[in-house]
Amino acid sequence: MSDLLVQGALRLKRAGVEEWRGDCEVLLAWCLGWERWRLLSRSEEVVEGECRRRFLAALERRCAGEPVSRIVGSREFWSLDFEVDGSVLVPRPETELLVEQALEVGGRLEPSALILDLGTGSGAVAVALARELPCVQIVATDISLAALAVARRNARRLGVADRIAFVAGSWLSPFANAAGFRLIVSNPPYIPSGEIDRLDREVREWDPRHALDGGGDGLDPLRHIAGELPRIAGPDAWFMCEIGEGQGDGALAVISGVEGVLEADVVNDLAGRDRVLKVRLAGLRSR
Ligand SMILES: C[S@@+](CC[C@H](N)C(=O)[O-])C[C@H]1O[C@@H](n2cnc3c(N)ncnc32)[C@H](O)[C@@H]1O
């Protein structure tokens, strides 16, 4: 198989694929149905027939610009393997900061606390939280029924389906009455509409537009959600929302006008970029 790996890697390198070596290994391991590390210990194995054809076809798709996670249909997030398809955003490593921040608060909540994940996509954030907080109940919403189907499958495969309710609808519209959520998290679309055409090709051509487009300044979904927070937040609740580079001041301005906000802050990622808006709310019942 080592000859196939060398040829494949060279093919990707010539096509300008940045991670040519790693991508080649991931694709071959996927075709073989192996963990990637096994390629090292079984490099003498002969790969032929259907498996070889599948690998060569996958290489061509990668050379044509299709992201590896779209080809293999999965992506790791929070050290868990998530199924992805064309209806969901491929979960990104930067969203792990949202999970980390949510866990700081989630770990202090009473066991039966209710958590809400708005715009769940593949279910990455909701499933990661459910795995780390074994007693909480989570409601996860999305406007896309196809995305919710993927999220449900991920929750089932990762063993947390009994604690996540998946609900279809636009932002907070499914919740007619005060819902008493203690922690509300969201990674909404936040790319300004005019910047989508300038994103990397792998993002603009392969991630669904409804998962990217945040309107004129990228903050329309946040405005929408923020306006409804007082209605659905429980006592002493938190709202945490992923934002993009340079959106911190705008996000703080949006949230400053919301009734019941006790404190609001922007958490930066390791590169110093605005990444998570973190808000403590008095909540309807405690006011
Ligand atoms: C940036 S993706 C985040 C997906 C996932 N939470 C993650 O972090 O990988 C935004 C998600 O919001 C969903 N979305 C877009 N507009 C929505 C709306 N009006 N109401 C609910 N969800 C919406 C999209 O379908 C998409 O799944």
The ligand as a Tripos MOL2 file, in Angstrom:
@<TRIPOS>MOLECULE
LIG
   27    29     1     0     0
SMALL
NO_CHARGES

@<TRIPOS>ATOM
      1 C1        -22.8730   28.0800   11.7470 C.3       1 LIG1
      2 S1        -24.0180   26.7370   11.6820 S.3       1 LIG1
      3 C2        -23.6750   25.9560   13.2560 C.3       1 LIG1
      4 C3        -23.9610   24.5050   13.2880 C.3       1 LIG1
      5 C4        -23.4930   23.7940   14.5710 C.3       1 LIG1
      6 N1        -24.1250   24.3650   15.7480 N.3       1 LIG1
      7 C5        -22.0020   23.8810   14.7030 C.2       1 LIG1
      8 O1        -21.5240   24.6430   15.5590 O.co2     1 LIG1
      9 O2        -21.2850   23.1690   13.9810 O.co2     1 LIG1
     10 C6        -25.5440   27.6030   11.9480 C.3       1 LIG1
     11 C7        -26.7840   26.7290   11.9980 C.3       1 LIG1
     12 O3        -27.9230   27.6070   12.1930 O.3       1 LIG1
     13 C8        -28.9900   27.1070   11.4300 C.3       1 LIG1
     14 N2        -29.9290   28.2140   11.1610 N.ar      1 LIG1
     15 C9        -29.8550   29.1700   10.2020 C.ar      1 LIG1
     16 N3        -30.9260   29.9970   10.2730 N.ar      1 LIG1
     17 C10       -31.6880   29.5440   11.2970 C.ar      1 LIG1
     18 C11       -32.9120   29.9760   11.8720 C.ar      1 LIG1
     19 N4        -33.5680   31.0340   11.3880 N.pl3     1 LIG1
     20 N5        -33.3940   29.2920   12.9210 N.ar      1 LIG1
     21 C12       -32.7410   28.2010   13.4160 C.ar      1 LIG1
     22 N6        -31.5760   27.7470   12.9110 N.ar      1 LIG1
     23 C13       -31.0440   28.4060   11.8630 C.ar      1 LIG1
     24 C14       -28.3720   26.5480   10.1810 C.3       1 LIG1
     25 O4        -29.2260   25.6200    9.5380 O.3       1 LIG1
     26 C15       -27.0830   25.9400   10.7480 C.3       1 LIG1
     27 O5        -27.2830   24.5840   11.0710 O.3       1 LIG1
@<TRIPOS>BOND
     1     1     2 1
     2     2     3 1
     3     2    10 1
     4     3     4 1
     5     4     5 1
     6     5     6 1
     7     5     7 1
     8     7     8 2
     9     7     9 1
    10    10    11 1
    11    11    12 1
    12    11    26 1
    13    12    13 1
    14    13    14 1
    15    13    24 1
    16    14    15 ar
    17    14    23 ar
    18    15    16 ar
    19    16    17 ar
    20    17    18 ar
    21    17    23 ar
    22    18    19 1
    23    18    20 ar
    24    20    21 ar
    25    21    22 ar
    26    22    23 ar
    27    24    25 1
    28    24    26 1
    29    26    27 1
@<TRIPOS>SUBSTRUCTURE
     1 LIG1         1 GROUP 0 **** ****
